[in-house]
Structures are given as structure tokens and as C-alpha cells.
Amino acid sequence: MEFYKILENIMLQKGLSIADVARMCDLSDSTVRSIIDRKQKKVALNVAFNLSDGLNVPLERLAGIQTPAEKKKGLILSDESMEVAKKYNSLDDHGQKVVSTVLDYEVKRLLEEGQRPEKVVELFPTRKYLQSATAGYGDFNDDASYEMVDLVKRPPVGTSFIVTVNGDSMEPTYHDGDQLFVRAQERVELGDVGLFTQGPKLYIKESGPEGLVSYNKEYALITGTDDEPILAQGKILGVCSEDYLPSSAQ
């Protein structure tokens, strides 16, 4: 399969736009758009590395090599399936309702005839960092290791990775042990909650005009210094609740 088709496939599965891919992979919109519009069969190696890292997909998949794990999970759509999905997404509400009605009818017919279709569970591989982020007092964080987790629900658009809360300074919104979706970005707007570093410390806080703000009033404002400035690592997109995880779907 050509490179642009593989990229379209991944974007369709993850619900991503060209702008989302460009932001997540540190590429320009024109670079990503050129791959799709010009139907590029291959790309420069550095672009492939950026796409692999930003989209959390192995280079083998971008090269069109389906791994045994992907075959088992059914993560790669056929060309025909992708074309059907693209056509469905192009319909208006009425058209989509008509298609859904026909699909429901056909599934019901198969069930009544005893030809029960095999249930396919779509999984969404997502990077989860093992070191938790402090949402209370600062904690030294020099462990960048992570594991891949297979979510059974599509994460918020733009999700780059998951991080775990450690502490109570962001209660009542975020609690100790909560797992949060993060979109990697170098700027967090005022009033948004983000993931920040200050030297070896890692924080989940609200971006304030004078520093990092805790929702728990028992915690003081965190301000940067010349020696240890505060750097944004990403924006919090929401809580990864239990229904995203495989164990709750079994």
C-alpha cells in the first residue's frame, strides 16, 4: 500500500485532521497535506520518523508491513473498507442515518439466519508514561520510560500520551491516581491545565499569569526562576476513565 494511503488509514482510525497530524508530529501543514494531495508513495526518512513518533505507530506500519499483533487486532483497514468509511464521513446526517439503517437491517438478518458476524474490537494503542506527574508537591522526575496500552475507546483527538496524577493539589478536578490524556505541545494557554517541567520536577497545574496554579488552595503558586524556568510539555485533554481500559470491557 502506498504511503499516503497508509497515512490516510491511520488518520481515519484515530479521527485526526491534517492540522492534528502536523501539530502532533512537529511537521508543517503543507508537508502533511502534500503527502495526501500528491498521493506520495514514499517520504523522507526524517518525516517518517516524526510521523512514527507523533502518531505512536511503528515504522513498519508506515512502511506497509503489518505486524502479527496488528493482524490479530485488525488495526489496518483494507482499501475497500477505508473507501467506504470515507464515503460515509462525506454524507450529511440524513445520508448517514440511511446507511446506518441498512447496516442495522443486514446485521439483524444475519443474526436471524444464524450467521452471527464475528465481533471485532478496535483497539487504540497509546503511550503511557510509567513515572507519575506530581499534582501535589514537586517530585523529581527523570524517568522517561513508558509502556504501550491498548485502549478500547478512541481517546480525545490529539492525544499524544497518558500520564498518572500523583498528589491532591488539583482536587476536586483531578485526583491522586487519575490517568490523564495529554497532547504534547510547547505552549499552554492561560486558564488551561497542562503538564509542566521545572528542572527535574514534573507538574500538572493550571497555567496562570504569574505561575502554575493549584486548585487545592493549600498549595502555593509555583513560579519559575532564571535557573529553573517553567516549561510546558503538553495540554491536559481529560481523564482516561476505566471504560477506556481493556479490563473494564471484558
KETOR-165704 format. One line per field, with one value per residue: residue in three letters; residue number from 0; x, y, z of N, C-alpha, C in turn. Coordinates in nm, 3 decimals. Layout:
KETOR-165704
type = ALA;...
seq = NUM;...
n_u = X;...
n_v = Y;...
n_w = Z;...
ca_u = X;...
ca_v = Y;...
ca_w = Z;...
c_u = X;...
c_v = Y;...
c_w = Z;...
END
This chain:
KETOR-165704
type = MET;GLU;PHE;TYR;LYS;ILE;LEU;GLU;ASN;ILE;MET;LEU;GLN;LYS;GLY;LEU;SER;ILE;ALA;ASP;VAL;ALA;ARG;MET;CYS;ASP;LEU;SER;ASP;SER;THR;VAL;ARG;SER;ILE;ILE;ASP;ARG;LYS;GLN;LYS;LYS;VAL;ALA;LEU;ASN;VAL;ALA;PHE;ASN;LEU;SER;ASP;GLY;LEU;ASN;VAL;PRO;LEU;GLU;ARG;LEU;ALA;GLY;ILE;GLN;THR;PRO;ALA;GLU;LYS;LYS;LYS;GLY;LEU;ILE;LEU;SER;ASP;GLU;SER;MET;GLU;VAL;ALA;LYS;LYS;TYR;ASN;SER;LEU;ASP;ASP;HIS;GLY;GLN;LYS;VAL;VAL;SER;THR;VAL;LEU;ASP;TYR;GLU;VAL;LYS;ARG;LEU;LEU;GLU;GLU;GLY;GLN;ARG;PRO;GLU;LYS;VAL;VAL;GLU;LEU;PHE;PRO;THR;ARG;LYS;TYR;LEU;GLN;SER;ALA;THR;ALA;GLY;TYR;GLY;ASP;PHE;ASN;ASP;ASP;ALA;SER;TYR;GLU;MET;VAL;ASP;LEU;VAL;LYS;ARG;PRO;PRO;VAL;GLY;THR;SER;PHE;ILE;VAL;THR;VAL;ASN;GLY;ASP;SER;MET;GLU;PRO;THR;TYR;HIS;ASP;GLY;ASP;GLN;LEU;PHE;VAL;ARG;ALA;GLN;GLU;ARG;VAL;GLU;LEU;GLY;ASP;VAL;GLY;LEU;PHE;THR;GLN;GLY;PRO;LYS;LEU;TYR;ILE;LYS;GLU;SER;GLY;PRO;GLU;GLY;LEU;VAL;SER;TYR;ASN;LYS;GLU;TYR;ALA;LEU;ILE;THR;GLY;THR;ASP;ASP;GLU;PRO;ILE;LEU;ALA;GLN;GLY;LYS;ILE;LEU;GLY;VAL;CYS;SER;GLU;ASP;TYR;LEU;PRO;SER;SER;ALA;GLN
seq = 0;1;2;3;4;5;6;7;8;9;10;11;12;13;14;15;16;17;18;19;20;21;22;23;24;25;26;27;28;29;30;31;32;33;34;35;36;37;38;39;40;41;42;43;44;45;46;47;48;49;50;51;52;53;54;55;56;57;58;59;60;61;62;63;64;65;66;67;68;69;70;71;72;73;74;75;76;77;78;79;80;81;82;83;84;85;86;87;88;89;90;91;92;93;94;95;96;97;98;99;100;101;102;103;104;105;106;107;108;109;110;111;112;113;114;115;116;117;118;119;120;121;122;123;124;125;126;127;128;129;130;131;132;133;134;135;136;137;138;139;140;141;142;143;144;145;146;147;148;149;150;151;152;153;154;155;156;157;158;159;160;161;162;163;164;165;166;167;168;169;170;171;172;173;174;175;176;177;178;179;180;181;182;183;184;185;186;187;188;189;190;191;192;193;194;195;196;197;198;199;200;201;202;203;204;205;206;207;208;209;210;211;212;213;214;215;216;217;218;219;220;221;222;223;224;225;226;227;228;229;230;231;232;233;234;235;236;237;238;239;240;241;242;243;244;245;246;247;248;249
n_u = 0.085;0.051;0.231;0.077;-0.180;-0.160;-0.113;-0.355;-0.527;-0.446;-0.505;-0.782;-0.859;-0.778;-0.919;-0.817;-0.728;-0.557;-0.429;-0.416;-0.237;-0.008;0.053;0.091;0.309;0.513;0.539;0.495;0.177;0.161;0.342;0.225;-0.019;0.070;0.161;-0.079;-0.239;-0.075;-0.048;0.172;0.403;0.618;0.819;1.054;1.306;1.331;1.084;0.919;1.008;0.923;0.643;0.602;0.677;0.511;0.251;0.245;0.292;0.447;0.741;0.733;0.465;0.406;0.553;0.405;0.418;0.259;0.238;0.236;0.085;-0.078;-0.225;-0.372;-0.524;-0.662;-0.603;-0.545;-0.710;-0.866;-0.822;-1.074;-1.247;-1.161;-1.230;-1.509;-1.557;-1.465;-1.646;-1.881;-1.830;-1.842;-2.106;-2.421;-2.622;-2.868;-2.802;-2.612;-2.777;-2.945;-2.763;-2.678;-2.919;-2.957;-2.731;-2.786;-3.014;-2.911;-2.728;-2.905;-3.049;-2.853;-2.808;-3.058;-3.057;-2.875;-2.612;-2.402;-2.217;-1.864;-1.739;-1.558;-1.318;-1.203;-0.887;-0.690;-0.378;-0.180;0.059;0.179;0.315;0.533;0.628;0.476;0.308;0.350;0.090;0.078;0.306;0.625;0.801;1.090;1.162;1.299;1.262;1.192;1.065;0.819;0.512;0.316;-0.029;-0.337;-0.618;-0.974;-1.158;-1.184;-0.939;-0.934;-0.918;-0.599;-0.452;-0.142;-0.007;-0.042;-0.055;-0.002;-0.163;-0.012;-0.074;-0.266;-0.316;-0.467;-0.725;-1.075;-1.087;-0.896;-0.771;-0.556;-0.387;-0.545;-0.557;-0.447;-0.521;-0.290;-0.194;0.087;0.259;0.423;0.328;0.093;-0.218;-0.328;-0.524;-0.577;-0.526;-0.221;0.072;0.376;0.728;0.985;1.301;1.407;1.153;0.810;0.494;0.134;-0.072;-0.271;-0.227;-0.123;-0.121;0.096;0.229;0.224;-0.085;-0.257;-0.553;-0.633;-0.642;-0.456;-0.207;0.073;0.137;0.334;0.630;0.855;1.216;1.526;1.725;1.576;1.346;0.993;0.860;0.635;0.493;0.274;-0.087;-0.360;-0.611;-0.821;-0.970;-0.859;-1.077;-1.203;-1.351;-1.212;-1.019;-0.890;-0.957;-1.203;-1.370;-1.404
n_v = -0.120;0.226;0.506;0.738;0.634;0.465;0.654;0.800;0.599;0.562;0.818;0.818;0.610;0.716;0.947;1.195;1.518;1.688;1.910;1.828;1.610;1.739;1.908;1.721;1.578;1.752;1.877;2.073;2.202;2.206;2.009;1.769;1.783;1.776;1.513;1.374;1.502;1.489;1.225;1.069;0.806;0.743;0.887;1.126;1.005;1.137;1.260;1.037;0.932;1.137;1.117;0.857;0.874;1.083;0.990;0.757;0.506;0.214;0.218;0.012;-0.021;0.218;0.169;-0.016;-0.273;-0.519;-0.609;-0.918;-0.876;-0.661;-0.777;-0.960;-0.792;-0.647;-0.387;-0.250;-0.116;-0.245;-0.138;-0.118;-0.102;0.138;0.320;0.298;0.396;0.660;0.759;0.739;0.925;1.155;1.202;1.373;1.426;1.297;1.113;0.952;0.839;0.684;0.496;0.374;0.260;0.065;-0.097;-0.185;-0.336;-0.541;-0.666;-0.760;-0.939;-1.134;-1.230;-1.344;-1.547;-1.710;-1.661;-1.535;-1.243;-1.207;-1.057;-0.764;-0.593;-0.275;-0.148;0.103;0.186;0.346;0.564;0.532;0.691;0.570;0.692;0.888;1.209;1.487;1.620;1.746;1.822;1.907;1.657;1.472;1.388;1.193;0.987;0.869;0.654;0.441;0.261;0.079;0.098;-0.060;0.095;0.065;0.239;0.525;0.767;1.118;1.351;1.422;1.323;1.248;1.102;0.927;1.022;0.973;1.101;1.226;1.301;1.562;1.823;1.923;1.868;1.953;1.853;1.683;1.377;1.195;0.935;0.938;0.890;1.075;1.216;1.355;1.611;1.662;1.962;2.280;2.508;2.629;2.766;3.049;2.968;2.712;2.366;2.203;1.999;2.038;2.112;2.180;2.218;1.915;1.852;1.758;1.875;1.889;2.138;2.443;2.688;2.999;3.364;3.445;3.222;2.867;2.728;2.576;2.385;2.308;2.495;2.484;2.473;2.653;2.913;2.828;2.943;3.033;3.047;3.210;3.016;2.783;2.764;2.747;2.506;2.422;2.107;1.984;1.979;1.910;1.688;1.552;1.301;0.967;0.743;0.439;0.299;0.320;0.135;-0.199;-0.401;-0.326;-0.369;-0.629
n_w = 0.000;-0.080;0.067;0.128;0.142;0.362;0.563;0.547;0.631;0.901;1.003;0.971;1.144;1.392;1.402;1.310;1.181;0.907;1.018;1.287;1.270;1.177;1.395;1.607;1.513;1.474;1.224;0.924;0.812;0.535;0.458;0.547;0.412;0.150;0.126;0.124;-0.079;-0.306;-0.329;-0.234;-0.265;-0.111;0.154;0.294;0.522;0.770;0.794;0.810;1.055;1.231;1.198;1.287;1.558;1.657;1.604;1.738;1.615;1.477;1.263;1.083;1.026;0.892;0.671;0.549;0.635;0.796;1.128;1.325;1.560;1.489;1.283;1.430;1.588;1.404;1.313;1.080;0.810;0.514;0.170;0.052;0.274;0.387;0.187;0.192;0.452;0.423;0.235;0.382;0.588;0.438;0.391;0.462;0.764;0.714;0.509;0.644;0.838;0.679;0.573;0.814;0.894;0.695;0.744;1.007;0.953;0.791;0.963;1.157;0.997;0.941;1.199;1.256;1.072;1.174;1.117;1.273;1.289;1.328;1.619;1.622;1.794;1.804;1.871;2.036;2.034;2.276;2.420;2.748;3.019;3.269;3.497;3.737;3.736;3.944;4.127;4.354;4.591;4.447;4.265;4.199;3.870;3.652;3.489;3.185;3.081;2.923;2.856;2.615;2.590;2.514;2.429;2.451;2.365;2.152;2.211;2.317;2.044;1.921;2.129;2.275;2.470;2.787;3.128;3.479;3.770;4.065;4.378;4.552;4.480;4.272;4.320;4.343;4.083;3.953;4.073;4.301;4.143;3.915;3.563;3.292;2.973;2.747;2.526;2.345;2.349;2.320;2.434;2.664;2.701;2.901;3.181;3.098;3.181;3.220;3.147;3.302;3.327;3.562;3.593;3.728;3.809;3.772;3.686;3.712;3.643;3.647;3.399;3.489;3.502;3.654;3.724;3.804;3.888;4.158;4.218;4.468;4.749;4.948;4.848;4.733;4.486;4.204;4.081;3.814;3.773;3.678;3.674;3.686;3.480;3.401;3.191;2.937;2.862;2.760;2.696;2.909;2.823;2.931;3.152;3.158;3.186;3.345;3.156;2.922;2.929;2.874;3.069;3.180;2.975;2.937
ca_u = 0.000;0.130;0.247;-0.033;-0.296;-0.135;-0.134;-0.499;-0.583;-0.418;-0.581;-0.922;-0.877;-0.757;-1.004;-0.728;-0.723;-0.421;-0.374;-0.383;-0.116;0.104;0.085;0.140;0.433;0.609;0.556;0.411;0.053;0.185;0.411;0.127;-0.117;0.136;0.164;-0.214;-0.286;0.010;-0.052;0.312;0.423;0.721;0.857;1.189;1.317;1.306;0.939;0.864;1.038;0.833;0.509;0.601;0.682;0.395;0.125;0.261;0.282;0.581;0.783;0.692;0.328;0.412;0.613;0.310;0.445;0.165;0.294;0.141;-0.007;-0.177;-0.315;-0.462;-0.615;-0.738;-0.584;-0.526;-0.827;-0.841;-0.853;-1.219;-1.309;-1.128;-1.309;-1.646;-1.560;-1.450;-1.773;-1.978;-1.800;-1.874;-2.251;-2.484;-2.686;-2.970;-2.734;-2.553;-2.885;-2.990;-2.662;-2.684;-3.041;-2.931;-2.636;-2.858;-3.104;-2.831;-2.675;-3.019;-3.080;-2.752;-2.832;-3.178;-3.024;-2.774;-2.479;-2.360;-2.088;-1.759;-1.723;-1.424;-1.296;-1.095;-0.801;-0.619;-0.251;-0.146;0.177;0.154;0.441;0.530;0.653;0.360;0.332;0.308;-0.016;0.086;0.438;0.713;0.867;1.192;1.112;1.397;1.236;1.111;1.020;0.676;0.461;0.204;-0.154;-0.440;-0.746;-1.087;-1.234;-1.099;-0.904;-0.960;-0.838;-0.474;-0.382;-0.005;0.030;-0.117;0.029;-0.077;-0.156;0.042;-0.096;-0.403;-0.322;-0.562;-0.862;-1.155;-1.097;-0.813;-0.740;-0.439;-0.408;-0.613;-0.477;-0.491;-0.477;-0.208;-0.150;0.219;0.273;0.519;0.262;-0.038;-0.283;-0.370;-0.652;-0.580;-0.444;-0.118;0.183;0.489;0.850;1.072;1.417;1.371;1.018;0.702;0.370;0.006;-0.124;-0.332;-0.138;-0.168;-0.040;0.217;0.291;0.139;-0.190;-0.319;-0.695;-0.637;-0.591;-0.348;-0.080;0.113;0.167;0.468;0.685;0.983;1.334;1.621;1.795;1.481;1.221;0.883;0.843;0.516;0.515;0.151;-0.215;-0.444;-0.733;-0.928;-0.937;-0.872;-1.159;-1.187;-1.414;-1.116;-0.919;-0.937;-1.013;-1.342;-1.451;-1.415
ca_v = 0.000;0.348;0.574;0.830;0.554;0.420;0.770;0.824;0.492;0.594;0.938;0.779;0.531;0.799;1.066;1.310;1.602;1.722;2.002;1.749;1.533;1.833;1.952;1.610;1.522;1.862;1.899;2.181;2.159;2.184;1.880;1.661;1.796;1.735;1.366;1.326;1.556;1.443;1.079;1.027;0.665;0.735;1.017;1.132;0.926;1.220;1.279;0.910;0.923;1.229;1.061;0.739;0.916;1.164;0.913;0.635;0.387;0.169;0.247;-0.099;0.003;0.323;0.110;-0.110;-0.408;-0.545;-0.699;-1.020;-0.819;-0.580;-0.869;-1.019;-0.689;-0.588;-0.242;-0.189;-0.132;-0.270;-0.023;-0.110;-0.055;0.278;0.396;0.302;0.486;0.798;0.797;0.757;1.051;1.267;1.217;1.456;1.348;1.209;1.004;0.861;0.764;0.583;0.389;0.304;0.178;-0.052;-0.182;-0.249;-0.437;-0.653;-0.737;-0.831;-1.050;-1.238;-1.290;-1.428;-1.663;-1.788;-1.628;-1.428;-1.186;-1.206;-0.928;-0.708;-0.483;-0.188;-0.104;0.228;0.185;0.479;0.565;0.567;0.707;0.495;0.786;0.975;1.353;1.536;1.720;1.796;1.880;1.869;1.528;1.457;1.301;1.181;0.859;0.894;0.526;0.432;0.137;0.098;0.038;-0.068;0.146;0.007;0.353;0.624;0.876;1.251;1.385;1.490;1.259;1.203;1.003;0.928;1.038;0.947;1.206;1.189;1.410;1.611;1.969;1.964;1.831;1.832;1.818;1.566;1.311;1.109;0.810;0.958;0.885;1.187;1.227;1.473;1.644;1.723;2.094;2.361;2.625;2.605;2.896;3.085;2.910;2.570;2.278;2.142;1.924;2.131;2.074;2.284;2.137;1.772;1.835;1.747;1.921;1.908;2.260;2.540;2.795;3.128;3.477;3.464;3.093;2.748;2.739;2.455;2.404;2.293;2.623;2.462;2.474;2.787;2.935;2.785;3.039;2.995;3.129;3.209;2.889;2.674;2.816;2.652;2.472;2.344;1.982;1.940;2.023;1.802;1.678;1.489;1.183;0.835;0.667;0.294;0.240;0.322;0.030;-0.333;-0.482;-0.290;-0.405;-0.775
ca_w = 0.000;-0.088;0.195;0.156;0.182;0.500;0.650;0.549;0.713;1.041;1.037;0.980;1.266;1.510;1.394;1.304;1.063;0.864;1.119;1.406;1.242;1.169;1.531;1.687;1.458;1.455;1.080;0.874;0.749;0.392;0.441;0.562;0.304;0.025;0.122;0.088;-0.207;-0.416;-0.324;-0.231;-0.237;-0.009;0.210;0.351;0.644;0.887;0.803;0.858;1.198;1.300;1.195;1.372;1.699;1.691;1.595;1.817;1.530;1.437;1.126;0.998;0.979;0.792;0.551;0.491;0.686;0.904;1.228;1.371;1.659;1.417;1.213;1.529;1.638;1.295;1.322;0.949;0.724;0.374;0.085;0.033;0.398;0.405;0.091;0.244;0.567;0.374;0.173;0.491;0.656;0.350;0.384;0.563;0.869;0.655;0.439;0.742;0.902;0.583;0.570;0.942;0.894;0.611;0.815;1.118;0.896;0.742;1.081;1.215;0.909;0.963;1.330;1.246;0.990;1.244;1.067;1.363;1.246;1.430;1.684;1.609;1.887;1.758;1.980;2.009;2.109;2.328;2.506;2.889;3.093;3.394;3.606;3.757;3.745;4.073;4.133;4.490;4.599;4.338;4.278;4.097;3.763;3.547;3.424;3.065;3.027;2.902;2.801;2.525;2.637;2.410;2.474;2.378;2.315;2.088;2.302;2.260;1.927;1.952;2.242;2.248;2.569;2.914;3.247;3.601;3.872;4.195;4.472;4.567;4.466;4.168;4.360;4.319;3.941;3.927;4.199;4.306;4.072;3.787;3.441;3.210;2.834;2.725;2.390;2.354;2.287;2.394;2.491;2.724;2.718;3.037;3.219;3.064;3.265;3.138;3.206;3.301;3.397;3.619;3.627;3.731;3.862;3.675;3.749;3.643;3.703;3.557;3.358;3.538;3.454;3.735;3.753;3.798;3.989;4.209;4.254;4.614;4.800;5.046;4.776;4.689;4.346;4.164;3.984;3.755;3.800;3.566;3.675;3.662;3.421;3.383;3.050;2.907;2.790;2.694;2.748;2.958;2.742;3.008;3.232;3.096;3.280;3.338;3.038;2.811;2.952;2.834;3.177;3.205;2.859;2.931
c_u = 0.088;0.126;0.126;-0.159;-0.283;-0.161;-0.283;-0.570;-0.568;-0.498;-0.730;-0.948;-0.867;-0.844;-0.926;-0.743;-0.578;-0.354;-0.335;-0.252;0.006;0.149;0.148;0.279;0.539;0.644;0.467;0.285;0.077;0.255;0.312;0.026;-0.059;0.139;0.030;-0.252;-0.206;0.022;0.089;0.323;0.531;0.757;0.999;1.190;1.286;1.157;0.872;0.889;0.945;0.692;0.499;0.595;0.555;0.264;0.130;0.236;0.422;0.612;0.740;0.551;0.325;0.471;0.521;0.332;0.356;0.225;0.191;0.039;-0.115;-0.275;-0.418;-0.566;-0.699;-0.725;-0.576;-0.646;-0.783;-0.872;-1.003;-1.289;-1.284;-1.210;-1.454;-1.656;-1.550;-1.580;-1.879;-1.957;-1.835;-2.024;-2.302;-2.556;-2.788;-2.907;-2.675;-2.658;-2.936;-2.893;-2.667;-2.806;-3.020;-2.836;-2.704;-2.948;-3.025;-2.773;-2.786;-3.055;-2.982;-2.774;-2.951;-3.152;-2.917;-2.633;-2.425;-2.225;-1.988;-1.743;-1.578;-1.412;-1.179;-1.017;-0.723;-0.491;-0.211;-0.029;0.140;0.286;0.429;0.551;0.535;0.403;0.276;0.202;-0.028;0.220;0.527;0.786;0.970;1.148;1.215;1.380;1.142;1.058;0.868;0.641;0.346;0.083;-0.256;-0.573;-0.857;-1.184;-1.137;-1.067;-0.935;-0.866;-0.713;-0.397;-0.245;0.036;-0.060;-0.017;-0.059;-0.054;-0.099;0.025;-0.239;-0.418;-0.420;-0.704;-0.945;-1.161;-1.020;-0.765;-0.615;-0.470;-0.483;-0.513;-0.533;-0.436;-0.402;-0.179;-0.018;0.220;0.358;0.458;0.124;-0.099;-0.321;-0.509;-0.666;-0.491;-0.345;-0.019;0.308;0.610;0.919;1.195;1.377;1.229;0.913;0.570;0.252;-0.062;-0.199;-0.231;-0.195;-0.077;0.091;0.287;0.191;0.043;-0.244;-0.465;-0.716;-0.568;-0.480;-0.210;-0.051;0.136;0.312;0.517;0.821;1.095;1.424;1.693;1.703;1.350;1.116;0.861;0.719;0.553;0.390;0.028;-0.295;-0.576;-0.849;-0.878;-0.956;-0.945;-1.148;-1.248;-1.326;-1.025;-0.974;-1.006;-1.159;-1.432;-1.472;-1.534
c_v = 0.124;0.424;0.662;0.754;0.504;0.534;0.804;0.723;0.524;0.715;0.906;0.703;0.617;0.924;1.195;1.386;1.625;1.814;1.928;1.674;1.624;1.876;1.841;1.563;1.628;1.879;2.015;2.122;2.125;2.051;1.765;1.663;1.748;1.583;1.313;1.371;1.505;1.291;1.021;0.880;0.643;0.875;1.009;1.061;1.010;1.248;1.153;0.894;1.014;1.173;0.940;0.777;0.990;1.089;0.784;0.509;0.344;0.204;0.136;-0.076;0.112;0.272;0.007;-0.253;-0.431;-0.648;-0.804;-0.965;-0.737;-0.667;-0.927;-0.918;-0.626;-0.438;-0.175;-0.220;-0.167;-0.144;-0.005;-0.055;0.093;0.366;0.409;0.400;0.632;0.847;0.824;0.892;1.173;1.294;1.317;1.366;1.250;1.088;0.902;0.778;0.653;0.466;0.307;0.213;0.050;-0.149;-0.256;-0.362;-0.562;-0.734;-0.819;-0.954;-1.166;-1.309;-1.386;-1.554;-1.750;-1.765;-1.511;-1.372;-1.185;-1.065;-0.882;-0.587;-0.401;-0.138;0.020;0.231;0.327;0.467;0.611;0.574;0.644;0.585;0.881;1.120;1.403;1.644;1.767;1.866;1.827;1.738;1.516;1.353;1.298;1.050;0.881;0.765;0.523;0.291;0.170;0.027;0.042;-0.021;0.087;0.114;0.452;0.736;1.010;1.281;1.463;1.428;1.209;1.092;1.018;0.944;1.024;1.058;1.149;1.307;1.463;1.761;2.015;1.915;1.959;1.789;1.691;1.509;1.224;0.975;0.822;0.947;0.988;1.178;1.359;1.489;1.717;1.856;2.180;2.487;2.586;2.741;2.921;3.029;2.763;2.492;2.205;2.061;2.010;2.068;2.198;2.213;1.990;1.747;1.837;1.780;1.911;2.025;2.342;2.649;2.929;3.240;3.495;3.332;2.980;2.747;2.602;2.484;2.389;2.415;2.607;2.468;2.612;2.791;2.892;2.880;2.991;3.090;3.125;3.074;2.771;2.733;2.706;2.631;2.385;2.220;1.934;1.994;1.901;1.803;1.615;1.366;1.057;0.746;0.518;0.233;0.249;0.201;-0.109;-0.410;-0.454;-0.331;-0.556;-0.822
c_w = 0.000;0.045;0.226;0.198;0.325;0.597;0.659;0.638;0.861;1.086;1.056;1.109;1.392;1.509;1.386;1.173;1.023;0.966;1.246;1.386;1.240;1.309;1.613;1.643;1.431;1.307;1.037;0.812;0.602;0.365;0.446;0.447;0.171;0.013;0.073;-0.052;-0.326;-0.423;-0.327;-0.191;-0.132;0.037;0.262;0.487;0.768;0.905;0.857;1.007;1.278;1.308;1.287;1.519;1.739;1.693;1.675;1.734;1.488;1.293;1.030;0.943;0.872;0.661;0.486;0.534;0.808;1.000;1.268;1.470;1.592;1.341;1.309;1.575;1.528;1.290;1.185;0.861;0.583;0.295;0.068;0.156;0.420;0.311;0.138;0.360;0.524;0.310;0.280;0.560;0.571;0.340;0.487;0.664;0.813;0.587;0.535;0.812;0.810;0.580;0.698;0.949;0.813;0.681;0.930;1.066;0.855;0.858;1.146;1.131;0.930;1.096;1.324;1.165;1.054;1.196;1.148;1.319;1.361;1.487;1.674;1.703;1.837;1.878;1.937;2.092;2.148;2.424;2.647;2.963;3.231;3.515;3.618;3.766;3.876;4.060;4.277;4.502;4.487;4.366;4.167;3.996;3.651;3.471;3.307;3.006;3.015;2.855;2.707;2.583;2.524;2.469;2.389;2.331;2.253;2.186;2.239;2.143;1.970;2.067;2.199;2.344;2.693;3.028;3.371;3.704;4.000;4.289;4.467;4.538;4.359;4.198;4.375;4.173;3.908;4.061;4.186;4.238;3.941;3.672;3.344;3.068;2.817;2.576;2.401;2.279;2.378;2.453;2.543;2.755;2.863;3.065;3.184;3.161;3.175;3.219;3.191;3.369;3.450;3.671;3.622;3.779;3.752;3.744;3.654;3.713;3.598;3.525;3.401;3.490;3.529;3.768;3.741;3.918;4.026;4.242;4.404;4.675;4.903;4.980;4.719;4.538;4.317;4.055;3.934;3.796;3.678;3.557;3.642;3.608;3.411;3.234;3.032;2.827;2.718;2.763;2.792;2.881;2.817;3.081;3.150;3.196;3.254;3.211;2.912;2.815;2.923;2.944;3.201;3.090;2.850;3.012
END
